[in-house]
Amino acid sequence: MKRLALAAAVLALFIAGPVFAWDGTDENGNSVTIESGNLVRVGQSITYHNDADANDHEATIDAINTSGGEVEIELTDDDTGYSHTLTMENT
């Protein structure tokens, strides 16, 4: 019975994990959120929300760099081609 409870708890963590959004800032200090359900990997397209213009944006991840308590994500906006960096909280 304990194994069943442990397996259920581990499964719940894996299912609940992708539900959370990821908060950070862009290079101008504007708040951004990578929406839940995005696979944050180099080469993947993600959706993020920028509070500066109150819009969601689609972008392709070019690089991911971890330093201390931050994760820098270099990406290119799929619509404009603009390249920029998001600095996200390392959770």
C-alpha positions in Angstrom: 0.0 0.0 0.0 2.9 2.4 0.8 4.3 1.8 -2.7 1.0 2.7 -4.3 0.8 5.9 -2.2 4.4 6.8 -3.1 3.8 6.1 -6.8 0.7 8.3 -6.7 2.7 11.2 -5.1 5.5 11.0 -7.6 3.0 10.9 -10.5 1.2 14.0 -9.1 4.5 15.9 -9.0 5.2 15.1 -12.6 1.7 16.1 -13.7 1.6 19.3 -11.5 5.1 20.5 -12.5 4.2 21.8 -16.0 1.2 23.7 -14.6 3.3 26.6 -13.2 4.3 29.6 -15.1 7.9 30.9 -15.0 8.5 34.6 -14.1 11.4 36.9 -15.0 12.4 40.1 -16.8 13.4 41.1 -20.3 16.6 43.2 -21.1 14.6 46.4 -20.4 13.5 45.3 -17.0 9.9 44.6 -18.0 8.1 41.7 -16.3 7.7 38.6 -18.5 6.1 35.2 -17.9 6.7 32.0 -19.8 3.3 30.5 -19.9 2.6 27.1 -18.5 2.8 24.1 -20.8 5.9 25.4 -22.7 8.9 23.1 -23.1 11.8 25.4 -22.5 14.6 23.8 -24.7 16.9 25.2 -27.3 15.2 25.1 -30.7 11.7 25.0 -29.2 9.1 27.6 -29.8 7.5 29.0 -26.7 4.7 31.5 -25.7 5.6 34.2 -23.2 3.7 37.2 -21.9 5.3 40.6 -21.7 3.7 43.0 -19.3 5.2 46.0 -21.1 2.8 45.6 -24.0 0.3 43.2 -22.3 0.6 40.8 -25.2 1.6 37.1 -25.6 4.5 36.5 -28.0 5.8 33.4 -29.8 9.6 33.0 -29.8 12.2 30.3 -30.6 14.8 29.6 -28.0 18.4 30.1 -29.3 20.4 29.5 -26.1 19.9 28.8 -22.4 22.5 29.9 -19.9 22.4 29.3 -16.1 24.4 31.5 -13.8 23.9 31.5 -10.0 20.2 32.0 -9.2 19.2 33.1 -12.7 18.5 31.5 -16.1 19.1 33.6 -19.2 17.1 32.6 -22.2 18.2 34.0 -25.6 15.4 33.9 -28.1 14.1 35.2 -31.4 10.6 36.5 -31.7 8.8 34.4 -34.4 6.8 37.4 -35.8 9.3 40.2 -35.7 12.7 38.4 -35.9 13.9 40.5 -32.9 16.4 38.7 -30.7 16.5 39.4 -27.0 17.2 37.9 -23.6 14.9 36.9 -20.8 16.3 36.6 -17.3 14.2 34.1 -15.4 14.1 33.1 -11.7 16.0 29.8 -11.2 13.5 27.6 -9.5 
